[in-house]
Amino acid sequence: MTLSPSGGPDTIETPTRAPNVAQKVIDWAIQAHSGGVCDDYPLAYMYAWNRTLWLADGPDEVHRNAIAKWEIGRHVPIPRKP
């Protein structure tokens, strides 16, 4: 997927996907370093910082609802209230 400046699904999906991927990578790095988190590596700091940014961006459910509305709107016109 590519980022689209028009505000399409790729732009909407980024706030949901990027933190999830970053969290997985940090988790893998923690496991690669014997599962221990200490001050020798910045993994604990990265984990906490990523989680904080993830929460600050808003709930994933809100982003997923926006993606669903965008996708449904592409195929079925949503009736407007009079």
SULRA-V495464 format. One record per backbone hydrogen bond with DSSP energy under -0.5 kcal/mol. NH is the residue of the N-H (numbers start at 1). CO is the residue of the C=O. If there is no record, write none. Layout:
NH:CO + NH:CO
This chain:
7:4 + 12:8 + 13:9 + 14:10 + 15:11 + 16:13 + 17:13 + 18:14 + 20:16 + 21:17 + 22:18 + 23:19 + 24:20 + 25:21 + 26:22 + 27:23 + 28:24 + 29:25 + 30:26 + 31:27 + 32:28 + 33:29 + 34:31 + 35:30 + 36:33 + 38:36 + 41:38 + 44:41 + 46:42 + 47:43 + 48:44 + 49:45 + 50:46 + 51:47 + 52:48 + 53:49 + 54:50 + 55:51 + 56:52 + 57:53 + 58:55 + 62:59 + 63:59 + 64:60 + 65:61 + 66:62 + 67:63 + 68:64 + 69:65 + 70:66 + 71:67 + 72:68 + 73:69 + 74:70 + 75:71 + 75:72 + 76:72 + 79:77
